[in-house]
Amino acid sequence: MALSCNKYGSNVVKCLLTASEDQSTQIILEFLSNPGASMLLVDPFGNFVIQKALSISQVRSFALQDISHLLVG
C-alpha cells in the first residue's frame, strides 16, 4: 500500500503483472481491506496502481471465463 503512493507505484504494477493469479489477488485484497484505500484513489501514483490492478483482475477474469467455457463445452 505504501509503495503504491509514491514513485515506486510502477514496481507494484510490475509485481501485479508478474505474480500468479493467487498472489495478485492477495495484493488487490490487501489494497481493498486497508483503511486508507481511499487514499489510493486521490493520489496520482496510487490511482495509477488501482487502475492497473483493476485492469489486470478483469483480464484474468475474462481469460478464466474463456478457458472454463472451453473445458465445459
Secondary structure as the mmCIF struct_conf table of DSSP 4:
data_model
#
loop_
_struct_conf.conf_type_id
_struct_conf.id
_struct_conf.beg_label_comp_id
_struct_conf.beg_label_asym_id
_struct_conf.beg_label_seq_id
_struct_conf.end_label_comp_id
_struct_conf.end_label_asym_id
_struct_conf.end_label_seq_id
HELX_RH_3T_P HELX_RH_3T_P1 ALA A 2 CYS A 5
BEND BEND1 ASN A 6 ASN A 6
TURN_TY1_P TURN_TY1_P1 LYS A 7 TYR A 8
HELX_RH_AL_P HELX_RH_AL_P1 GLY A 9 THR A 18
BEND BEND2 ALA A 19 ALA A 19
HELX_RH_AL_P HELX_RH_AL_P2 GLU A 21 SER A 33
BEND BEND3 ASN A 34 ASN A 34
TURN_TY1_P TURN_TY1_P2 PRO A 35 GLY A 36
HELX_RH_AL_P HELX_RH_AL_P3 ALA A 37 VAL A 42
BEND BEND4 ASP A 43 ASP A 43
HELX_RH_AL_P HELX_RH_AL_P4 PRO A 44 VAL A 72
#
